[in-house]
Amino acid sequence: MDLFIQGFQQFFTLSSFIYINIGLILGLIFGAIPGLTVILCIVLFLPFTYTMGAIDSFMFLLGIYCAGGYGGSISAILINTPGTPHATATMADGYALTKKGESRKALNIALQASTFGGIFSAFTLLFFAPQVAKFAQKMGTPEYFLVCLFGLTVIAGVSGDSLIKGMISGAFGLFISTIGLDPMTGSTRYIFKNINLYSGFDLIICLIGLFALSEVLGKSQKSNQNTISSLDEVKSESGKISKMEYKRMALPSLMSAIIGVIIGIIPGTGASMASFVSYDRARQMSKHKEEFGKGSVEGIAAAETANNAVTGATLIPLLTMGIPGDGAVAIMLGALMINGLTPGPNLFAKHGVTMYAIMIGLIFVNIFMFLQGKALTKYFARVVSVPVSILTPIIVIFCFAGAFSVNASMFDVGVTLVFAVIAYLFKKLNFSTIPVLLGLVLGAITEENFRRSLILSDGSWKIFVQSPIAIAFLVVIALTIVIIGVNHIKDSKRSI
């Protein structure tokens, strides 16, 4: 309780509220515009947090993260194009309501469901993260390696249509993470006598190239037409939700919040899986199955509750074990490290007040998201209609400025361009870039814990089966691999 009170006092400052609302506006805009992602927004504006304190920087980034979850539904509902991948489940029923002249209602359902899911997830983080941290303190180096190994198995789930291509992408990310100084011996690896590579590739530099600049390259080939012309229609609607509709949405929203939290805790799964699983579960539970895909309020509520319930849950493995729950949270890892906050079981012991300030702040992030959404819903259509010719140069300027600002080095700008070309080629060849990100983030800590474990055991692999926790993780990893294999075989048979 003392940590809670002190954390609340540290959070409750004018700067925290200002940065929350700035982050929310940016997240809504980037989430609403198709092709601009939450990850892209966080990557672009992460360098601006380097001069902020730990709480202010995290409030800013959490504002982007949470608002992006709702923002993706705006274009999905208005123009049948999801602004973010996890808004795809919202698209069918949301756009169906738009065609019926009820787009304001669909946007209001999405906003309220997103807020409920976000607050549910924030309270879950507040009450369960410290308990998970206590459990994590019982874990040693071998257990941490197995946790990282489990995180790498998630690559299969984000590999797109081809498991083989996903594994290749993940292996590429792992290779990139080995460039620089050996963490155990200090010898150089793959630097080719280039002094700029002694410290390896900065994660932020790689991300700007992989997600931001590559997005610009992809968008440059698309049409430059405005995407929506229904602003007057949106303004004229009441958007009211009836009591009967609230009753129908209550149970699916609660179930979806629980599903979103559970999936969010599992590293690498993400909001897309949560929204689709929740949508399918809501359809099976519904007494009005025929409405799904044709404007079901339950479908919109389930999908949007789930993808925002992921937000707080993804922070649990990040803060307690150092394992990012999804791509956006992986980028936030940099903000923690810059402020001297090393994720892991000791984080709550050493920086408990700051952690409680961040967790309490997440609740207020969702409250302000609701207030902003209510005030700005009728104007969101203007953002969606921004021409590509205006967006492209702005994004390019931010990309290069962000890359240069990390180390004040033109070499980093060149690295960004190289990674942008690599990501562009990956997309052309239908390779997913998310496994590259997972390989980059998990590669170094996986290698370090693996080699440290073998040093502690004098080279004996028995160290990985000497504790109940390690055996439990091995069982989970084995089951995951079996499930992945079975699903891959089923998908192969369907394609044949």
PEDADA-V235081 format. One record per backbone hydrogen bond with DSSP energy under -0.5 kcal/mol. NH is the residue of the N-H (numbers start at 1). CO is the residue of the C=O. Records with the same first field share a line. If there is no record, write none. Layout:
NH=CO + CO
This chain:
5=1
6=2
7=3
8=4
9=5
10=6
11=7
12=8
13=11
17=13
18=14
19=15
20=16
21=17
22=18
23=19
24=20
25=21
26=22
27=23
28=24
29=25
30=26
31=27
32=28
33=29
34=32
35=83
36=33
37=35
41=37
42=38
43=39
44=40
45=41
46=42
47=43
48=45
49=46
50=47
52=49
57=53
58=54
59=55
60=56
61=57
62=58
63=59
64=60
65=61
66=62
67=63
68=64
69=65
70=66
71=67
72=68
73=70
74=70 + 71
75=71
76=72
77=73
78=74
79=75
80=76
81=75
83=72
87=84
88=85
90=87
91=87
92=88
94=90
95=91
96=92
97=93
98=94
99=95
100=96
101=98
102=97
106=102
107=103
108=104
109=105
110=106
111=107
112=108
113=109
114=110
115=111
116=112
117=113
118=114
119=115
120=116
121=117
122=118
123=119
124=120
125=121
126=122
127=123
128=124
129=125
132=128
133=129
134=130
135=131
136=132
137=133
138=135
139=136
144=140
145=141
146=142
147=143
148=144
149=145
150=146
151=147
152=148
153=149
154=150 + 151
155=152
156=153
157=154
158=154 + 155
159=156
162=159
163=161
166=162
167=163
168=164
169=165
170=166
171=167
172=168
173=169
174=170
175=171
176=172
177=173
178=174 + 175
179=176
180=189
181=198
182=187
186=182
189=180
194=191
195=193
197=194
198=195
200=197
206=202
207=203
208=204
209=205
210=206
211=207
212=207 + 208
213=208
214=209
215=211
216=212
217=213
218=214
219=215
220=216
221=218
222=219
234=230
235=231
236=232
237=233 + 234
246=242
247=243
248=244
249=245
250=246
251=247
252=248
253=249
254=250
255=251
256=252
257=253
258=254
259=255
260=256
261=257
262=258
263=259
264=260
265=261
266=262
267=265
268=325
269=266
273=269
274=270
275=271
276=272
277=273
278=274
279=275
280=276
281=277
282=278
283=279
284=280
285=281
286=282
291=288
292=289
294=291
296=291
300=296
301=297
302=298
303=299
304=300
305=301
306=302
307=303
308=304
309=305
310=306
311=308
312=308
313=309
314=310
315=311 + 312
316=312 + 313
317=313
318=314
319=315
320=316
321=317
322=317 + 318
323=317
324=322
325=314
330=326
331=327
332=328
333=329
334=331
335=331
336=332
337=333
338=334
339=335
340=337
341=336
342=340
343=341
344=319
347=344
350=346
351=347
355=351
356=352
357=353
358=354
359=355
360=356
361=357
362=358
363=359 + 360
364=360
365=361
366=362
367=363
368=364
369=365
370=366
371=367
372=368
373=369
374=370
375=371
376=372
377=373
379=376
380=376 + 377
382=379
383=379 + 380
384=380
385=381
386=383
390=387
391=387
392=388
393=389
394=390
395=391
396=392
397=393
398=394
399=395
400=396
401=397
402=398
403=399
404=400
405=401
406=402 + 403
407=403
408=404
409=404
413=409
414=410
415=411
416=412
417=413
418=414
419=415
420=416
421=417
422=418
423=419
424=420
425=421
426=422
427=423
428=424
429=425
430=427
431=426
437=433
438=434
439=435
440=436
441=437
442=438
443=439
444=440
446=442
447=443
448=444
449=445
450=446
451=447
452=448
453=449
454=450
455=451
456=452
457=453
458=455
459=454
460=457
463=460
464=461
465=462
466=463
471=467
472=468
473=469
474=470
475=471
476=472
477=473
478=474
479=475
480=476
481=477
482=478
483=479
484=480
485=481
486=482
487=483
488=484
489=485
490=486
491=487
492=488
493=489
494=490
495=491
496=492
